[in-house]
Amino acid sequence: MKHMDEYRDRDLAQALSRKIRDISQKSIRLMEICGTHTMAIFRHGIRSLLPETVDLVSGPGCPVCVTATEDMDRSIKLAGESGVIITTFGDMFRVPGTSSSLQAERARGADVRMVYSTFDAITIARQNPDRPVVFLGVGFETTAPTVAAAVKTAHETNLDNFFVLSAHKLLPPAMDVLLSGGTLHINGFICPGHVTTIIGTSSYQSVVDQYRAPCVVVGFEPLDILQGILMLVEQIEAGEARVEIQYVRGASPEGNPSALRLMDEVFEPCDTPWRGLGTIPMSGLALREKYAAHDAARRFDLEVPVAKEPPGCLCAEVLRGVAKPFECKLFRKVCTPRTPVGPCMVSSEGTCAAYFKYHAE
């Protein structure tokens, strides 16, 4: 607990809070683009330590939440295919599609299994050589290298019954879309430490150059977040815009070259739909031709009807940062963690789930 206590020191937190209050003069709007940050900000009461001039807005940082309804409909359709085994992380089970969910399909008899890693899915494929095993590839740059490693392993070992349905997302293109609309008035980004550990800081430079929006890569403990906010406020008050790293114990400018090479070998960028943001050019990852034999999108018929969002659900607006969960008429009344209507209430990193658990409104 020693190092955890160091990053949760009350006196240091209060000192950082005072410094933010002392230098903050302008009205500043910062967006955290990571669901882990969203939960940490609520869990540790970070907002209560900030002056009224500093507003924190949650963005599309939950990979489960931004998975488009049509991608969920495709996975649900796959679950209904005879003999197919669907493997996925636990958060995906209850995410609603247009008319069902993987949990509901499993209750009807579909073989949907929770795994803790992509290599668990590889093991299931080896144990069931006569059945197709599909792993739902959901996540940002943090998880994509592990999926790439599994695909490469399947390819090199001739495991021809292992497939990936790729719904991976790349974070920087979404940041560009959020700023290009001109309606959010975001002054800076709290960038995720774990994603940046993979991609490095250069991926954010275009956002800084084009929009003059500072980016600070931040860890996930209370002192990390407060120090990151302080670094952003200092830049904005000084009229500066650059990429900085608060999370120096994990992130670096160059990222993880080995992970990046592996991702680039297996995947190529593609246009992909985001819940709430629409289709963003070159913001997804598709399997390259070399690994096409493991691409579920090429192996199976995944045509689905036009997706429909649940009536009254504001998940799309919450993910864009233009609505708060308590502004949704379904929040706490119809939509709860037990009876989620949208994915923002399902995921452990969802903004609606954070508001439900920690927010008084």
Phi, psi and omega in degrees: 000350187306306185289328177296318179297324180299324181272004178233025182293122184296317182296318178294322178298317179293324178294317177295319178300316180297320181294319177299315180297322183294322186263348185279114179244321182276161169281119187239134178242117181246142178245127168270130185247041179212129180297328177295320175296317180304311180296318181295321179298317178289313186301322186259007176065036184299320183301326182291345180266359184256152176289164180296341181287342183252116181248129178258131180238134178275137182245199186276056186260006178259112185297327177294317185294322184275355175297123187294150179303322180295328176290323175295320178298323178293317179294324178292321177296319178299321181299335180275353179289137182299127175084349184283136173255122176263130176240139184199164174286158189299325183297338185280345187300318188257004179294125184284139165268202180295319185222005181201189176209167177296325177297316179295322179293323177295322178297334179273359176116356179292150180268087179246123187237138176276136176234161180256348177203163178296332181283341167297319178294323175301316180298317179298321178296320179292327181281344182230067187296341182265004183234139175291134177243120183248125174261131178277108183276091181242136177144173178267199184297345180292318184265339184303321179298325180291324176292318177301319179296321179294317179298316180297319178297315179299319180295315185286338180256011179056039177273084192276004176255012179256128182226155175237131169261102189276120171234032182293151181235146174254129190287314184304319178300327178292324177298320178298317180295319180299322182275330186291337180291333177075010183255341186274333180055049177278130182266341180187163183242134166272104188268148187285132180296317186289319176299316183291334174303328178273307192270345184075177186273343184296336181295339181266353189296324181295326177296317179295314184293317186279323188246359182054042179251110180300147177232127176237125179277123194233143173282190193243003175270161183305316181291326174303309186294316179296318178295320178298318177297318178301316180297320177294315180297319179299317178298312185294317179296330180272000181072027182253162176209114178204171175266128177232158178243113168277323186277060186291339180284352181228322186258157178213162181301324185272349181071213181246097184302323181294316179294321180294320178296319180295316177301316183291329179292319187267323186247159168227148180296148178210162173290141181209148180277142174242137172296126177091337184244353182076194179278124181251123181301136173054038181247004179238180180230125176245150179292137177291164183303324180302329184249022183300331181296345180251013183266111181298330181293335178266334184277326187242157173282109184246020175293129179227156176297165177304129184288150177236136178276151178300133180302131177086349183284132181255021180306318182300317180290323178297318181293333177276351181081014182260356178216148173262149183307322183288353174278348179278131183292343181272341187299129181070339182269301179256320185264112178223169177301332177282326182231066184289137176266321181236165184293336180293342175263342182281309190290146175293345177251008183287145181297318180295321177297321179294315179297319180299317186281323192242344188260138185282334185291000000 
